[in-house]
Amino acid sequence: MLAAEAAFDALCKDRSSDLLEAYEPSVRSSWIDKELRMVRNAQPAVAHFGGLLGTLYAGFDIWLGQLGIRLPWTLKHKADNTTLRRKSEAKKIDYPKPDGVLTFDRLTSVFLSNTNHEEDQPVHLTLKDATVPVDVNLALYDGPEQRYCPAGVYEFVEEPNGKPRLQINAQNCVHCKTCDIKDPTQNINWVTPEGGGGPNYPNM
Ligand code: SF4
């Protein structure tokens, strides 16, 4: 609402981009800022101290905030891509097959989202180094991109010579940006696709 008001004001005046600068101060003086400050340490606390201690710490911090007492420090977030465990440290998860009633395979869900990108538009998903997916991601992390992507965009396929290769089905991307955040070496470059492309969710 505040963003819409700032944009509306800018459109009513001379569309100067610096008029949108009113947006940040309006957020900072609103209830949004107050509520976010109260919970600012919650997620970092869980990341730093683990589920049990972190939740207790976060609850205590929020409780103090509700009493009007703000602790004078702010815990830092850990970058998500630095928290991935190597395959040698993780237990393999045996995912149950989708039953087609309550759970569905990823491509069926992508179909329902009516995702589409023009075939001749510039590719919005690129790799900084094409060797990293196999040499680092697959070798050390068992190719996490083939699991965390909700649209099955990343697939490791076998070349005729038997070697694996990462195939990127960018057409199916539902723009969640998980790969941009989670890729362990930040090798995936996600840029905003050409206008109009992406998921449409026609039944929502
Ligand atoms: S943005 Fe989301 S849907 Fe698109 S490729 Fe990355 S993880 Fe997959």
Residues whose N, C-alpha, C, O or C-beta is under 5 A from the ligand:
A	BS01	SF4	Y148 C149 P150 A151 V153 C173 V174 H175 C176 K177 T178 C179
